[in-house]
């Protein structure tokens, strides 16, 4: 499960025209969607300036985690390129916050009437969302849970780890905090 969000989105857009905000969001959604699909995942939904993506539908846990990490690596790289391209038009640098967690979830087509989509619910979804928020708090590009690191085979040597409290869970969760300049290293897990 992957969640991503543009950091400081309100500050980026508070003085922009609606057309400019729509333009930025559509460019961002396109790069996120492409990265997720090319890595083997599926966009669940876009919410405001955030996205939720599913991995592991029809793949092994290890492959799902590697796919999510590959998508995160691509998103981080592409958001950097987009930020450079739009630098003259933005008041602050374009940055991303991504959270990835792996675990069981209830997956199915849910909704009402014509608004029905394949989605996931449960603790894994909530934790992934909280890790995306933690990435913002830690001013990191990416926060992944220990299960993601372990299952993917990613080399986490030299990557900061923390035990964090996750709202709604009794026990702390070990996570890895990956900054933008580290995003290409450990994300290339074992094949």
C-alpha positions, 0 to 999 in steps of 0.5 A, spaced: 500 500 500 502 506 497 500 513 499 503 519 496 502 527 497 505 533 495 508 537 501 506 544 503 501 544 497 497 549 501 503 554 501 504 552 493 497 554 491 495 559 496 497 565 491 495 561 484 490 561 480 485 555 479 487 554 472 494 553 475 492 549 481 489 544 476 495 544 471 499 542 477 495 537 480 494 534 473 501 533 471 502 530 478 497 525 477 499 523 471 506 522 473 504 518 479 499 514 475 504 512 470 509 510 475 505 506 479 502 502 473 509 501 470 511 498 477 505 493 476 501 497 481 494 500 481 491 507 482 486 506 487 484 513 488 486 521 488 484 525 494 486 532 494 493 532 492 494 525 494 494 518 491 493 511 494 495 505 490 495 498 491 500 493 490 500 485 490 494 484 487 496 477 483 503 477 486 507 475 491 508 479 498 516 480 496 514 482 489 508 487 491 513 491 496 519 491 490 513 494 486 511 499 491 518 501 492 520 502 484 514 506 484 516 510 490 523 511 486 520 513 480 515 518 483 521 521 487 525 522 481 519 525 476 517 530 482 524 532 482 524 533 474 517 537 474 519 541 480 525 543 476 521 544 470 516 549 474 521 552 478 520 559 475 512 559 477 513 556 484 514 559 490 517 553 494 520 547 491 516 541 489 517 536 494 513 529 495 512 525 501 510 517 500 508 512 505 509 504 504 506 499 508 505 491 507 500 487 510 493 484 510 487 488 507 480 487 505 480 488 497 474 489 493 469 493 489 466 498 493 461 504 493 454 506 491 451 507 484 455 509 479 461 510 483 464 503 485 471 502 485 476 496 487 479 499 493 482 496 500 480 498 507 483 496 514 489 497 518 494 496 512 491 502 509 491 506 515 498 505 517 500 506 510 497 513 510 500 514 517 507 513 514 506 518 509 504 523 514 510 521 518 514 522 511 512 530 512 513 530 519 520 527 518 521 532 512 523 525 508 521 523 501 519 516 503 517 512 510 517 505 509 515 499 514 520 494 516 515 489 513 516 492 506 524 493 507 524 485 509 520 482 504 523 487 498 530 485 500 532 492 500 539 494 503 537 498 509 544 499 511 545 506 513 538 508 512 535 511 519 530 507 522 525 509 528 520 506 532 514 510 531 507 510 535 502 509 529 495 512 531 490 506 532 495 501 534 498 499 541 505 497 539 510 501 536 512 500 528 519 500 526 520 504 520 525 507 515 526 514 513 529 515 506 530 522 504 530 524 497 538 523 496 537 516 498 531 514 494 535 510 489 539 506 493 535 501 498 529 502 493 533 497 488 531 491 492 533 484 491 530 481 484 
